[in-house]
Amino acid sequence: MYKIIYIDEQPDDIDNFKDYVEGVNTKEGFEVKDLFPLPDIASMIEAILQENPDAIVTDFMLNEYKEKFNYNVPYNGVDLVKEFQAIRQNFPCFVLTSFDVEAIHESDDVNIVYIKKILHGGESQANIKFLERVEAQIKHYRTRLQEAERRLSELMSKKQAGSATVEDEEELIRLDQLLENSIDKKRSVPETLKTITNSERLDAILSKVDKLLKTVNEERDQAIQRKKPKKDL
């Protein structure tokens, strides 16, 4: 079971998205947690991080219809994706919109922008449905981190045994950077300033990634348990 955070200012669109997800069968299944946009982007990012999602789907225009709150939202969905991926690089993020031209022009990655008509049968002829793309991105992101962690552990063992080559050490730095960026890109040490002499710091990164992956798996297991029907006493 994967967890999606869906962000929109319109309750009807939130309900439409949940109905869409319920109507699409995927191998793993999805749980949707909806959030209204908060009045500043830092608070919004923190709210998302607390939910520990597997993917983010957000509306583009977040300040257009304000039925449930009376404050201005000074950012749009593309701004939110950019800010979140500045913390967790390459995290699965998607923007749904009725204003695709504006969203595409503002986005650094046009492949994350999708038209909202998919929620109303607009993808019936598509070879790959939107939710299948979300699932594929989640799997790719997880696999990349797990493989990087496995390879980094392997290279650390070679380093500690004194058998690592120069190429091994260069790869170790690249993998260390990738894992740091997946945890908090803003606070990661620039790759050009890194050396291979500080094994304790690399062990700390591995520990952080282990914790991140453990949390993701625990959230997934808990969601599966919540979905199971209760047995009659």
Rosetta constraint file for C-alpha pairs under 8 A:
AtomPair CA 1 CA 28 HARMONIC 5.17 0.50
AtomPair CA 1 CA 29 HARMONIC 4.93 0.50
AtomPair CA 1 CA 30 HARMONIC 5.29 0.50
AtomPair CA 1 CA 31 HARMONIC 6.73 0.50
AtomPair CA 1 CA 220 HARMONIC 5.38 0.50
AtomPair CA 1 CA 221 HARMONIC 7.47 0.50
AtomPair CA 1 CA 223 HARMONIC 6.22 0.50
AtomPair CA 1 CA 224 HARMONIC 5.88 0.50
AtomPair CA 2 CA 28 HARMONIC 6.86 0.50
AtomPair CA 2 CA 29 HARMONIC 6.29 0.50
AtomPair CA 2 CA 30 HARMONIC 4.72 0.50
AtomPair CA 2 CA 31 HARMONIC 6.04 0.50
AtomPair CA 2 CA 53 HARMONIC 7.75 0.50
AtomPair CA 2 CA 54 HARMONIC 5.98 0.50
AtomPair CA 2 CA 135 HARMONIC 7.97 0.50
AtomPair CA 2 CA 220 HARMONIC 6.22 0.50
AtomPair CA 3 CA 30 HARMONIC 5.74 0.50
AtomPair CA 3 CA 31 HARMONIC 4.76 0.50
AtomPair CA 3 CA 32 HARMONIC 5.91 0.50
AtomPair CA 3 CA 33 HARMONIC 7.23 0.50
AtomPair CA 3 CA 53 HARMONIC 5.10 0.50
AtomPair CA 3 CA 54 HARMONIC 5.23 0.50
AtomPair CA 3 CA 55 HARMONIC 6.73 0.50
AtomPair CA 3 CA 220 HARMONIC 7.51 0.50
AtomPair CA 4 CA 30 HARMONIC 6.92 0.50
AtomPair CA 4 CA 31 HARMONIC 6.15 0.50
AtomPair CA 4 CA 32 HARMONIC 4.90 0.50
AtomPair CA 4 CA 33 HARMONIC 6.16 0.50
AtomPair CA 4 CA 53 HARMONIC 5.67 0.50
AtomPair CA 4 CA 54 HARMONIC 5.97 0.50
AtomPair CA 4 CA 55 HARMONIC 4.99 0.50
AtomPair CA 4 CA 56 HARMONIC 5.67 0.50
AtomPair CA 4 CA 57 HARMONIC 6.92 0.50
AtomPair CA 5 CA 32 HARMONIC 5.99 0.50
AtomPair CA 5 CA 33 HARMONIC 4.95 0.50
AtomPair CA 5 CA 34 HARMONIC 5.77 0.50
AtomPair CA 5 CA 35 HARMONIC 7.11 0.50
AtomPair CA 5 CA 48 HARMONIC 7.25 0.50
AtomPair CA 5 CA 51 HARMONIC 7.90 0.50
AtomPair CA 5 CA 53 HARMONIC 6.16 0.50
AtomPair CA 5 CA 55 HARMONIC 6.45 0.50
AtomPair CA 5 CA 56 HARMONIC 4.89 0.50
AtomPair CA 5 CA 57 HARMONIC 6.09 0.50
AtomPair CA 5 CA 58 HARMONIC 7.89 0.50
AtomPair CA 6 CA 14 HARMONIC 7.39 0.50
AtomPair CA 6 CA 32 HARMONIC 6.70 0.50
AtomPair CA 6 CA 33 HARMONIC 6.13 0.50
AtomPair CA 6 CA 34 HARMONIC 4.69 0.50
AtomPair CA 6 CA 35 HARMONIC 6.21 0.50
AtomPair CA 6 CA 56 HARMONIC 6.22 0.50
AtomPair CA 6 CA 57 HARMONIC 4.88 0.50
AtomPair CA 6 CA 58 HARMONIC 5.52 0.50
AtomPair CA 6 CA 59 HARMONIC 7.98 0.50
AtomPair CA 7 CA 14 HARMONIC 7.77 0.50
AtomPair CA 7 CA 34 HARMONIC 5.83 0.50
AtomPair CA 7 CA 35 HARMONIC 4.94 0.50
AtomPair CA 7 CA 36 HARMONIC 5.68 0.50
AtomPair CA 7 CA 37 HARMONIC 6.32 0.50
AtomPair CA 7 CA 56 HARMONIC 7.95 0.50
AtomPair CA 7 CA 57 HARMONIC 6.49 0.50
AtomPair CA 7 CA 58 HARMONIC 4.56 0.50
AtomPair CA 7 CA 59 HARMONIC 6.11 0.50
AtomPair CA 8 CA 13 HARMONIC 7.09 0.50
AtomPair CA 8 CA 14 HARMONIC 6.38 0.50
AtomPair CA 8 CA 34 HARMONIC 7.69 0.50
AtomPair CA 8 CA 35 HARMONIC 6.80 0.50
AtomPair CA 8 CA 36 HARMONIC 5.57 0.50
AtomPair CA 8 CA 37 HARMONIC 6.50 0.50
AtomPair CA 8 CA 58 HARMONIC 6.23 0.50
AtomPair CA 8 CA 59 HARMONIC 5.22 0.50
AtomPair CA 8 CA 62 HARMONIC 6.19 0.50
AtomPair CA 9 CA 36 HARMONIC 5.38 0.50
AtomPair CA 9 CA 37 HARMONIC 6.31 0.50
AtomPair CA 9 CA 59 HARMONIC 7.96 0.50
AtomPair CA 9 CA 62 HARMONIC 5.63 0.50
AtomPair CA 9 CA 63 HARMONIC 6.97 0.50
AtomPair CA 9 CA 64 HARMONIC 7.63 0.50
AtomPair CA 9 CA 65 HARMONIC 6.33 0.50
AtomPair CA 9 CA 66 HARMONIC 6.15 0.50
AtomPair CA 9 CA 67 HARMONIC 7.62 0.50
AtomPair CA 9 CA 68 HARMONIC 7.60 0.50
AtomPair CA 10 CA 14 HARMONIC 6.41 0.50
AtomPair CA 10 CA 65 HARMONIC 6.27 0.50
AtomPair CA 10 CA 66 HARMONIC 7.03 0.50
AtomPair CA 10 CA 67 HARMONIC 7.00 0.50
AtomPair CA 11 CA 15 HARMONIC 6.27 0.50
AtomPair CA 11 CA 67 HARMONIC 7.97 0.50
AtomPair CA 12 CA 16 HARMONIC 6.16 0.50
AtomPair CA 13 CA 17 HARMONIC 6.14 0.50
AtomPair CA 14 CA 18 HARMONIC 6.32 0.50
AtomPair CA 14 CA 34 HARMONIC 6.92 0.50
AtomPair CA 15 CA 19 HARMONIC 6.11 0.50
AtomPair CA 16 CA 20 HARMONIC 6.12 0.50
AtomPair CA 16 CA 119 HARMONIC 6.52 0.50
AtomPair CA 17 CA 21 HARMONIC 6.25 0.50
AtomPair CA 17 CA 119 HARMONIC 6.31 0.50
AtomPair CA 18 CA 22 HARMONIC 6.20 0.50
AtomPair CA 18 CA 32 HARMONIC 6.71 0.50
AtomPair CA 19 CA 23 HARMONIC 6.20 0.50
AtomPair CA 20 CA 24 HARMONIC 6.47 0.50
AtomPair CA 20 CA 119 HARMONIC 5.64 0.50
AtomPair CA 20 CA 120 HARMONIC 7.87 0.50
AtomPair CA 21 CA 25 HARMONIC 7.96 0.50
AtomPair CA 21 CA 30 HARMONIC 7.21 0.50
AtomPair CA 21 CA 131 HARMONIC 7.31 0.50
AtomPair CA 24 CA 131 HARMONIC 7.42 0.50
AtomPair CA 25 CA 29 HARMONIC 6.88 0.50
AtomPair CA 26 CA 131 HARMONIC 7.81 0.50
AtomPair CA 26 CA 132 HARMONIC 6.85 0.50
AtomPair CA 31 CA 223 HARMONIC 7.37 0.50
AtomPair CA 37 CA 44 HARMONIC 6.60 0.50
AtomPair CA 37 CA 62 HARMONIC 6.64 0.50
AtomPair CA 37 CA 73 HARMONIC 6.90 0.50
AtomPair CA 38 CA 43 HARMONIC 6.52 0.50
AtomPair CA 38 CA 44 HARMONIC 5.46 0.50
AtomPair CA 38 CA 73 HARMONIC 6.76 0.50
AtomPair CA 39 CA 43 HARMONIC 7.61 0.50
AtomPair CA 39 CA 44 HARMONIC 7.85 0.50
AtomPair CA 39 CA 71 HARMONIC 6.38 0.50
AtomPair CA 39 CA 72 HARMONIC 6.19 0.50
AtomPair CA 39 CA 73 HARMONIC 5.04 0.50
AtomPair CA 39 CA 74 HARMONIC 7.09 0.50
AtomPair CA 40 CA 44 HARMONIC 6.49 0.50
AtomPair CA 40 CA 73 HARMONIC 6.73 0.50
AtomPair CA 40 CA 74 HARMONIC 6.85 0.50
AtomPair CA 40 CA 75 HARMONIC 7.79 0.50
AtomPair CA 41 CA 45 HARMONIC 6.12 0.50
AtomPair CA 41 CA 74 HARMONIC 7.89 0.50
AtomPair CA 41 CA 75 HARMONIC 6.93 0.50
AtomPair CA 41 CA 80 HARMONIC 6.84 0.50
AtomPair CA 42 CA 46 HARMONIC 6.29 0.50
AtomPair CA 43 CA 47 HARMONIC 6.16 0.50
AtomPair CA 44 CA 48 HARMONIC 6.32 0.50
AtomPair CA 45 CA 49 HARMONIC 6.23 0.50
AtomPair CA 45 CA 80 HARMONIC 7.72 0.50
AtomPair CA 45 CA 83 HARMONIC 7.80 0.50
AtomPair CA 45 CA 84 HARMONIC 6.46 0.50
AtomPair CA 46 CA 50 HARMONIC 6.23 0.50
AtomPair CA 47 CA 51 HARMONIC 6.66 0.50
AtomPair CA 48 CA 52 HARMONIC 6.68 0.50
AtomPair CA 48 CA 53 HARMONIC 7.26 0.50
AtomPair CA 49 CA 53 HARMONIC 7.42 0.50
AtomPair CA 52 CA 216 HARMONIC 7.21 0.50
AtomPair CA 52 CA 219 HARMONIC 7.95 0.50
AtomPair CA 53 CA 216 HARMONIC 7.94 0.50
AtomPair CA 54 CA 92 HARMONIC 7.30 0.50
AtomPair CA 54 CA 138 HARMONIC 6.33 0.50
AtomPair CA 54 CA 216 HARMONIC 7.58 0.50
AtomPair CA 55 CA 91 HARMONIC 7.12 0.50
AtomPair CA 55 CA 92 HARMONIC 4.95 0.50
AtomPair CA 55 CA 93 HARMONIC 5.79 0.50
AtomPair CA 55 CA 134 HARMONIC 7.30 0.50
AtomPair CA 55 CA 138 HARMONIC 6.70 0.50
AtomPair CA 56 CA 92 HARMONIC 6.45 0.50
AtomPair CA 56 CA 93 HARMONIC 4.71 0.50
AtomPair CA 56 CA 94 HARMONIC 6.21 0.50
AtomPair CA 57 CA 93 HARMONIC 5.89 0.50
AtomPair CA 57 CA 94 HARMONIC 4.72 0.50
AtomPair CA 57 CA 95 HARMONIC 5.75 0.50
AtomPair CA 57 CA 96 HARMONIC 7.03 0.50
AtomPair CA 58 CA 77 HARMONIC 5.58 0.50
AtomPair CA 58 CA 93 HARMONIC 7.99 0.50
AtomPair CA 58 CA 94 HARMONIC 6.37 0.50
AtomPair CA 58 CA 95 HARMONIC 4.99 0.50
AtomPair CA 58 CA 96 HARMONIC 6.04 0.50
AtomPair CA 59 CA 76 HARMONIC 7.79 0.50
AtomPair CA 59 CA 77 HARMONIC 5.58 0.50
AtomPair CA 59 CA 95 HARMONIC 5.70 0.50
AtomPair CA 59 CA 96 HARMONIC 4.94 0.50
AtomPair CA 59 CA 97 HARMONIC 5.73 0.50
AtomPair CA 60 CA 76 HARMONIC 5.38 0.50
AtomPair CA 60 CA 77 HARMONIC 4.17 0.50
AtomPair CA 60 CA 78 HARMONIC 6.38 0.50
AtomPair CA 60 CA 95 HARMONIC 6.02 0.50
AtomPair CA 60 CA 96 HARMONIC 6.17 0.50
AtomPair CA 60 CA 97 HARMONIC 5.30 0.50
AtomPair CA 60 CA 99 HARMONIC 7.62 0.50
AtomPair CA 60 CA 103 HARMONIC 6.72 0.50
AtomPair CA 61 CA 76 HARMONIC 5.43 0.50
AtomPair CA 61 CA 77 HARMONIC 6.56 0.50
AtomPair CA 61 CA 97 HARMONIC 7.34 0.50
AtomPair CA 62 CA 73 HARMONIC 6.49 0.50
AtomPair CA 62 CA 75 HARMONIC 7.24 0.50
AtomPair CA 62 CA 76 HARMONIC 5.48 0.50
AtomPair CA 62 CA 77 HARMONIC 6.77 0.50
AtomPair CA 63 CA 72 HARMONIC 6.28 0.50
AtomPair CA 63 CA 73 HARMONIC 5.20 0.50
AtomPair CA 63 CA 74 HARMONIC 7.49 0.50
AtomPair CA 63 CA 75 HARMONIC 7.96 0.50
AtomPair CA 63 CA 76 HARMONIC 7.56 0.50
AtomPair CA 66 CA 70 HARMONIC 6.47 0.50
AtomPair CA 75 CA 79 HARMONIC 5.83 0.50
AtomPair CA 75 CA 80 HARMONIC 6.91 0.50
AtomPair CA 76 CA 80 HARMONIC 6.34 0.50
AtomPair CA 77 CA 81 HARMONIC 6.24 0.50
AtomPair CA 77 CA 95 HARMONIC 6.27 0.50
AtomPair CA 78 CA 82 HARMONIC 6.21 0.50
AtomPair CA 78 CA 95 HARMONIC 6.86 0.50
AtomPair CA 78 CA 103 HARMONIC 6.84 0.50
AtomPair CA 78 CA 106 HARMONIC 6.82 0.50
AtomPair CA 78 CA 107 HARMONIC 5.91 0.50
AtomPair CA 79 CA 83 HARMONIC 6.20 0.50
AtomPair CA 80 CA 84 HARMONIC 6.13 0.50
AtomPair CA 81 CA 85 HARMONIC 6.02 0.50
AtomPair CA 81 CA 93 HARMONIC 6.35 0.50
AtomPair CA 81 CA 94 HARMONIC 7.72 0.50
AtomPair CA 82 CA 86 HARMONIC 6.08 0.50
AtomPair CA 83 CA 87 HARMONIC 6.86 0.50
AtomPair CA 84 CA 88 HARMONIC 6.20 0.50
AtomPair CA 84 CA 89 HARMONIC 7.98 0.50
AtomPair CA 85 CA 89 HARMONIC 4.66 0.50
AtomPair CA 85 CA 90 HARMONIC 6.10 0.50
AtomPair CA 85 CA 91 HARMONIC 6.07 0.50
AtomPair CA 86 CA 184 HARMONIC 7.90 0.50
AtomPair CA 86 CA 185 HARMONIC 5.98 0.50
AtomPair CA 86 CA 186 HARMONIC 6.40 0.50
AtomPair CA 87 CA 181 HARMONIC 7.11 0.50
AtomPair CA 87 CA 182 HARMONIC 7.42 0.50
AtomPair CA 87 CA 183 HARMONIC 7.12 0.50
AtomPair CA 87 CA 184 HARMONIC 4.67 0.50
AtomPair CA 87 CA 185 HARMONIC 4.64 0.50
AtomPair CA 87 CA 186 HARMONIC 5.54 0.50
AtomPair CA 88 CA 181 HARMONIC 5.99 0.50
AtomPair CA 88 CA 182 HARMONIC 4.59 0.50
AtomPair CA 88 CA 183 HARMONIC 5.70 0.50
AtomPair CA 88 CA 184 HARMONIC 5.54 0.50
AtomPair CA 88 CA 185 HARMONIC 5.87 0.50
AtomPair CA 89 CA 181 HARMONIC 5.63 0.50
AtomPair CA 89 CA 182 HARMONIC 5.26 0.50
AtomPair CA 89 CA 184 HARMONIC 7.94 0.50
AtomPair CA 89 CA 185 HARMONIC 6.43 0.50
AtomPair CA 90 CA 141 HARMONIC 7.42 0.50
AtomPair CA 90 CA 182 HARMONIC 7.51 0.50
AtomPair CA 91 CA 141 HARMONIC 6.85 0.50
AtomPair CA 91 CA 182 HARMONIC 7.61 0.50
AtomPair CA 92 CA 134 HARMONIC 7.24 0.50
AtomPair CA 92 CA 137 HARMONIC 5.87 0.50
AtomPair CA 92 CA 138 HARMONIC 6.08 0.50
AtomPair CA 92 CA 141 HARMONIC 7.22 0.50
AtomPair CA 93 CA 112 HARMONIC 6.76 0.50
AtomPair CA 94 CA 112 HARMONIC 4.70 0.50
AtomPair CA 94 CA 113 HARMONIC 6.13 0.50
AtomPair CA 94 CA 114 HARMONIC 7.52 0.50
AtomPair CA 94 CA 134 HARMONIC 8.00 0.50
AtomPair CA 95 CA 112 HARMONIC 5.89 0.50
AtomPair CA 95 CA 113 HARMONIC 4.78 0.50
AtomPair CA 95 CA 114 HARMONIC 6.12 0.50
AtomPair CA 96 CA 113 HARMONIC 6.04 0.50
AtomPair CA 96 CA 114 HARMONIC 4.92 0.50
AtomPair CA 96 CA 115 HARMONIC 5.63 0.50
AtomPair CA 96 CA 116 HARMONIC 5.42 0.50
AtomPair CA 97 CA 103 HARMONIC 7.47 0.50
AtomPair CA 97 CA 113 HARMONIC 7.38 0.50
AtomPair CA 97 CA 114 HARMONIC 6.35 0.50
AtomPair CA 97 CA 115 HARMONIC 5.14 0.50
AtomPair CA 97 CA 116 HARMONIC 5.19 0.50
AtomPair CA 98 CA 115 HARMONIC 5.71 0.50
AtomPair CA 98 CA 116 HARMONIC 5.67 0.50
AtomPair CA 98 CA 117 HARMONIC 7.70 0.50
AtomPair CA 99 CA 103 HARMONIC 6.30 0.50
AtomPair CA 99 CA 115 HARMONIC 7.70 0.50
AtomPair CA 100 CA 104 HARMONIC 5.91 0.50
AtomPair CA 100 CA 113 HARMONIC 6.93 0.50
AtomPair CA 100 CA 114 HARMONIC 7.05 0.50
AtomPair CA 100 CA 115 HARMONIC 6.28 0.50
AtomPair CA 101 CA 105 HARMONIC 6.25 0.50
AtomPair CA 102 CA 106 HARMONIC 6.38 0.50
AtomPair CA 103 CA 107 HARMONIC 6.05 0.50
AtomPair CA 103 CA 113 HARMONIC 6.89 0.50
AtomPair CA 104 CA 108 HARMONIC 7.89 0.50
AtomPair CA 104 CA 109 HARMONIC 7.65 0.50
AtomPair CA 104 CA 110 HARMONIC 5.31 0.50
AtomPair CA 104 CA 113 HARMONIC 6.51 0.50
AtomPair CA 109 CA 113 HARMONIC 7.88 0.50
AtomPair CA 116 CA 120 HARMONIC 7.77 0.50
AtomPair CA 117 CA 121 HARMONIC 6.80 0.50
AtomPair CA 117 CA 122 HARMONIC 5.04 0.50
AtomPair CA 117 CA 123 HARMONIC 7.83 0.50
AtomPair CA 118 CA 122 HARMONIC 4.24 0.50
AtomPair CA 118 CA 123 HARMONIC 5.18 0.50
AtomPair CA 118 CA 130 HARMONIC 7.59 0.50
AtomPair CA 123 CA 129 HARMONIC 6.55 0.50
AtomPair CA 123 CA 130 HARMONIC 7.92 0.50
AtomPair CA 128 CA 132 HARMONIC 6.30 0.50
AtomPair CA 128 CA 133 HARMONIC 6.90 0.50
AtomPair CA 129 CA 133 HARMONIC 6.49 0.50
AtomPair CA 130 CA 134 HARMONIC 6.43 0.50
AtomPair CA 131 CA 135 HARMONIC 6.21 0.50
AtomPair CA 132 CA 136 HARMONIC 6.10 0.50
AtomPair CA 133 CA 137 HARMONIC 6.17 0.50
AtomPair CA 134 CA 138 HARMONIC 6.28 0.50
AtomPair CA 135 CA 139 HARMONIC 6.29 0.50
AtomPair CA 136 CA 140 HARMONIC 6.10 0.50
AtomPair CA 137 CA 141 HARMONIC 6.04 0.50
AtomPair CA 138 CA 142 HARMONIC 6.19 0.50
AtomPair CA 139 CA 143 HARMONIC 5.96 0.50
AtomPair CA 140 CA 144 HARMONIC 6.05 0.50
AtomPair CA 141 CA 145 HARMONIC 6.45 0.50
AtomPair CA 142 CA 146 HARMONIC 6.15 0.50
AtomPair CA 143 CA 147 HARMONIC 5.94 0.50
AtomPair CA 144 CA 148 HARMONIC 6.06 0.50
AtomPair CA 145 CA 149 HARMONIC 6.09 0.50
AtomPair CA 145 CA 179 HARMONIC 6.79 0.50
AtomPair CA 145 CA 182 HARMONIC 7.92 0.50
AtomPair CA 146 CA 150 HARMONIC 6.16 0.50
AtomPair CA 147 CA 151 HARMONIC 6.10 0.50
AtomPair CA 148 CA 152 HARMONIC 5.95 0.50
AtomPair CA 148 CA 175 HARMONIC 5.94 0.50
AtomPair CA 148 CA 178 HARMONIC 7.80 0.50
AtomPair CA 148 CA 179 HARMONIC 7.25 0.50
AtomPair CA 149 CA 153 HARMONIC 6.17 0.50
AtomPair CA 149 CA 175 HARMONIC 7.77 0.50
AtomPair CA 149 CA 179 HARMONIC 7.50 0.50
AtomPair CA 149 CA 206 HARMONIC 6.72 0.50
AtomPair CA 149 CA 209 HARMONIC 7.50 0.50
AtomPair CA 150 CA 154 HARMONIC 6.35 0.50
AtomPair CA 151 CA 155 HARMONIC 6.20 0.50
AtomPair CA 152 CA 156 HARMONIC 6.05 0.50
AtomPair CA 152 CA 172 HARMONIC 5.98 0.50
AtomPair CA 152 CA 175 HARMONIC 6.36 0.50
AtomPair CA 152 CA 176 HARMONIC 7.20 0.50
AtomPair CA 153 CA 157 HARMONIC 6.26 0.50
AtomPair CA 153 CA 206 HARMONIC 7.82 0.50
AtomPair CA 154 CA 158 HARMONIC 6.52 0.50
AtomPair CA 155 CA 159 HARMONIC 6.12 0.50
AtomPair CA 155 CA 164 HARMONIC 7.09 0.50
AtomPair CA 155 CA 168 HARMONIC 6.56 0.50
AtomPair CA 155 CA 169 HARMONIC 7.65 0.50
AtomPair CA 155 CA 172 HARMONIC 6.38 0.50
AtomPair CA 156 CA 160 HARMONIC 6.09 0.50
AtomPair CA 156 CA 172 HARMONIC 7.63 0.50
AtomPair CA 156 CA 199 HARMONIC 7.71 0.50
AtomPair CA 157 CA 161 HARMONIC 6.13 0.50
AtomPair CA 158 CA 162 HARMONIC 6.17 0.50
AtomPair CA 158 CA 163 HARMONIC 5.22 0.50
AtomPair CA 158 CA 164 HARMONIC 5.05 0.50
AtomPair CA 159 CA 163 HARMONIC 5.98 0.50
AtomPair CA 159 CA 164 HARMONIC 4.83 0.50
AtomPair CA 159 CA 169 HARMONIC 7.79 0.50
AtomPair CA 164 CA 168 HARMONIC 5.59 0.50
AtomPair CA 164 CA 169 HARMONIC 6.63 0.50
AtomPair CA 165 CA 169 HARMONIC 6.36 0.50
AtomPair CA 166 CA 170 HARMONIC 6.26 0.50
AtomPair CA 167 CA 171 HARMONIC 6.19 0.50
AtomPair CA 168 CA 172 HARMONIC 6.06 0.50
AtomPair CA 169 CA 173 HARMONIC 6.33 0.50
AtomPair CA 169 CA 196 HARMONIC 6.53 0.50
AtomPair CA 170 CA 174 HARMONIC 6.45 0.50
AtomPair CA 171 CA 175 HARMONIC 6.17 0.50
AtomPair CA 172 CA 176 HARMONIC 6.01 0.50
AtomPair CA 172 CA 196 HARMONIC 7.83 0.50
AtomPair CA 173 CA 177 HARMONIC 6.17 0.50
AtomPair CA 173 CA 191 HARMONIC 7.07 0.50
AtomPair CA 173 CA 194 HARMONIC 7.09 0.50
AtomPair CA 173 CA 195 HARMONIC 7.41 0.50
AtomPair CA 173 CA 196 HARMONIC 7.06 0.50
AtomPair CA 174 CA 178 HARMONIC 6.28 0.50
AtomPair CA 174 CA 191 HARMONIC 7.38 0.50
AtomPair CA 175 CA 179 HARMONIC 6.23 0.50
AtomPair CA 176 CA 180 HARMONIC 6.12 0.50
AtomPair CA 176 CA 202 HARMONIC 6.88 0.50
AtomPair CA 176 CA 205 HARMONIC 7.36 0.50
AtomPair CA 177 CA 181 HARMONIC 6.08 0.50
AtomPair CA 177 CA 188 HARMONIC 7.43 0.50
AtomPair CA 177 CA 189 HARMONIC 7.75 0.50
AtomPair CA 177 CA 190 HARMONIC 7.80 0.50
AtomPair CA 177 CA 191 HARMONIC 6.31 0.50
AtomPair CA 178 CA 182 HARMONIC 6.33 0.50
AtomPair CA 179 CA 183 HARMONIC 6.56 0.50
AtomPair CA 179 CA 205 HARMONIC 7.19 0.50
AtomPair CA 179 CA 209 HARMONIC 7.01 0.50
AtomPair CA 180 CA 184 HARMONIC 6.17 0.50
AtomPair CA 180 CA 185 HARMONIC 6.36 0.50
AtomPair CA 180 CA 188 HARMONIC 5.70 0.50
AtomPair CA 180 CA 205 HARMONIC 6.63 0.50
AtomPair CA 181 CA 185 HARMONIC 3.86 0.50
AtomPair CA 181 CA 186 HARMONIC 7.59 0.50
AtomPair CA 181 CA 188 HARMONIC 6.21 0.50
AtomPair CA 183 CA 208 HARMONIC 7.70 0.50
AtomPair CA 183 CA 209 HARMONIC 7.28 0.50
AtomPair CA 183 CA 212 HARMONIC 7.92 0.50
AtomPair CA 184 CA 188 HARMONIC 6.37 0.50
AtomPair CA 189 CA 193 HARMONIC 6.91 0.50
AtomPair CA 189 CA 194 HARMONIC 7.13 0.50
AtomPair CA 190 CA 194 HARMONIC 6.91 0.50
AtomPair CA 198 CA 202 HARMONIC 6.84 0.50
AtomPair CA 199 CA 203 HARMONIC 6.12 0.50
AtomPair CA 200 CA 204 HARMONIC 6.25 0.50
AtomPair CA 201 CA 205 HARMONIC 6.42 0.50
AtomPair CA 202 CA 206 HARMONIC 6.35 0.50
AtomPair CA 203 CA 207 HARMONIC 6.21 0.50
AtomPair CA 204 CA 208 HARMONIC 6.27 0.50
AtomPair CA 205 CA 209 HARMONIC 6.26 0.50
AtomPair CA 206 CA 210 HARMONIC 6.08 0.50
AtomPair CA 207 CA 211 HARMONIC 6.21 0.50
AtomPair CA 208 CA 212 HARMONIC 6.18 0.50
AtomPair CA 209 CA 213 HARMONIC 6.11 0.50
AtomPair CA 210 CA 214 HARMONIC 6.01 0.50
AtomPair CA 211 CA 215 HARMONIC 6.10 0.50
AtomPair CA 212 CA 216 HARMONIC 6.29 0.50
AtomPair CA 213 CA 217 HARMONIC 6.20 0.50
AtomPair CA 214 CA 218 HARMONIC 6.08 0.50
AtomPair CA 215 CA 219 HARMONIC 6.09 0.50
AtomPair CA 216 CA 220 HARMONIC 6.22 0.50
AtomPair CA 217 CA 221 HARMONIC 6.17 0.50
AtomPair CA 218 CA 222 HARMONIC 6.10 0.50
AtomPair CA 219 CA 223 HARMONIC 6.17 0.50
AtomPair CA 220 CA 224 HARMONIC 6.31 0.50
AtomPair CA 221 CA 225 HARMONIC 6.29 0.50
AtomPair CA 222 CA 226 HARMONIC 6.25 0.50
AtomPair CA 223 CA 227 HARMONIC 6.34 0.50
AtomPair CA 224 CA 228 HARMONIC 6.48 0.50
